[in-house]
Amino acid sequence: MASRRVRLYGGEPVVSVFDFDETSAKKSGLLLKDFQFYSKEWAQFILANRANGTRTQIHDFDIVHGPIANDDVGFQIRRLLAGIITIDAFLEALKYKQGITYQYFFATESSIKYLKKL
């Protein structure tokens, strides 16, 4: 992603690396949502968050972990909302073609405290 941004906007790619102790975060009472696999629930979560037109979160989770969607999420959302594809087709279209890769989303200040820069 960093290399792609550099090609588009110039500059030098920078990758920051962090350590995250998920066990400590869970023990602290933070709310974590974990999507282990691509699923309808995951696709609906992606849709709800991307369709949210405000800066206010639509969920109460401090941290969300789950599969990375492919790069054409916006296009697929437009197709779904226009009735061109079903939720099942939307789910399939969001799957990252190079295989399942995971990401974390740290949604609150409390959750960010559990990141340690390496």
Wavefront OBJ file of the C-alpha trace (Angstrom):
o trace
v 0.000 0.000 0.000
v 2.798 2.436 0.873
v 4.495 1.812 -2.492
v 1.229 2.361 -4.327
v 0.621 5.672 -2.532
v 4.138 6.830 -3.409
v 3.535 6.061 -7.089
v 0.329 8.117 -6.958
v 1.429 11.035 -4.791
v 5.229 10.942 -4.673
v 7.491 10.808 -1.632
v 9.081 7.837 0.082
v 7.206 4.792 1.404
v 7.196 4.471 5.193
v 6.026 1.413 7.064
v 5.530 1.642 10.826
v 5.672 -1.583 12.822
v 3.868 -2.123 16.121
v 3.480 -4.901 18.641
v 0.024 -5.586 20.045
v -0.755 -7.682 23.126
v -4.293 -8.857 22.415
v -4.517 -10.847 25.651
v -3.853 -7.743 27.770
v -6.365 -5.733 25.771
v -9.050 -8.374 26.322
v -8.283 -8.599 30.044
v -8.598 -4.818 30.365
v -12.255 -4.910 29.315
v -11.875 -3.499 25.829
v -14.563 -4.652 23.423
v -13.053 -6.682 20.585
v -14.814 -7.994 17.497
v -13.038 -10.804 15.694
v -14.025 -11.951 12.213
v -12.091 -15.188 11.690
v -13.181 -15.688 8.094
v -15.030 -13.992 5.267
v -18.725 -14.268 6.156
v -22.053 -12.550 5.534
v -21.737 -10.920 8.963
v -18.309 -9.555 7.968
v -19.652 -8.274 4.604
v -22.611 -6.584 6.309
v -20.234 -4.987 8.838
v -18.070 -3.639 5.989
v -21.168 -2.337 4.191
v -22.597 -0.644 7.294
v -19.310 1.077 8.101
v -18.582 2.208 4.552
v -22.161 3.422 4.037
v -22.047 5.461 7.250
v -22.052 9.071 6.108
v -20.974 10.464 9.475
v -17.742 10.569 11.465
v -19.501 8.728 14.307
v -18.753 5.025 14.666
v -21.700 2.717 14.117
v -20.386 0.111 16.563
v -19.130 0.003 20.143
v -16.003 -2.057 19.548
v -12.632 -0.748 20.654
v -10.797 -3.096 18.291
v -11.986 -4.947 15.194
v -9.919 -7.762 13.683
v -10.790 -9.451 10.436
v -10.012 -10.145 6.810
v -8.896 -7.353 4.530
v -11.360 -6.550 1.761
v -10.051 -6.047 -1.757
v -9.443 -2.555 -3.105
v -12.730 -2.053 -4.955
v -15.049 -1.987 -1.923
v -16.693 1.284 -2.940
v -17.543 -0.045 -6.390
v -19.007 -3.243 -4.932
v -21.104 -1.279 -2.410
v -22.577 0.801 -5.221
v -23.435 -2.397 -7.126
v -25.089 -3.924 -4.038
v -27.106 -0.810 -3.186
v -28.223 -0.491 -6.823
v -29.558 -4.042 -6.697
v -27.104 -5.281 -9.322
v -25.630 -7.945 -7.011
v -26.858 -9.852 -3.958
v -25.248 -9.859 -0.524
v -23.741 -13.255 -1.389
v -22.187 -11.851 -4.573
v -21.023 -8.813 -2.574
v -19.279 -11.123 -0.099
v -17.503 -12.997 -2.899
v -16.504 -9.762 -4.632
v -14.889 -8.402 -1.452
v -12.589 -11.364 -0.920
v -8.946 -10.498 -1.426
v -7.842 -12.531 -4.450
v -4.295 -13.256 -3.205
v -5.654 -15.165 -0.192
v -6.991 -14.185 3.181
v -5.001 -11.498 4.989
v -6.004 -9.933 8.300
v -5.984 -6.450 9.745
v -6.740 -4.721 13.035
v -8.739 -1.527 13.410
v -8.067 0.391 16.628
v -11.209 2.474 17.047
v -10.668 4.196 20.379
v -7.964 6.052 22.268
v -8.124 3.276 24.877
v -7.264 0.641 22.280
v -4.348 2.603 20.824
v -2.633 2.499 24.200
v -2.027 -1.231 23.614
v 0.146 -0.561 20.564
v 3.888 -0.507 21.146
v 6.005 0.923 18.343
v 8.950 -1.305 17.431
l 1 2 3 4 5 6 7 8 9 10 11 12 13 14 15 16 17 18 19 20 21 22 23 24 25 26 27 28 29 30 31 32 33 34 35 36 37 38 39 40 41 42 43 44 45 46 47 48 49 50 51 52 53 54 55 56 57 58 59 60 61 62 63 64 65 66 67 68 69 70 71 72 73 74 75 76 77 78 79 80 81 82 83 84 85 86 87 88 89 90 91 92 93 94 95 96 97 98 99 100 101 102 103 104 105 106 107 108 109 110 111 112 113 114 115 116 117 118
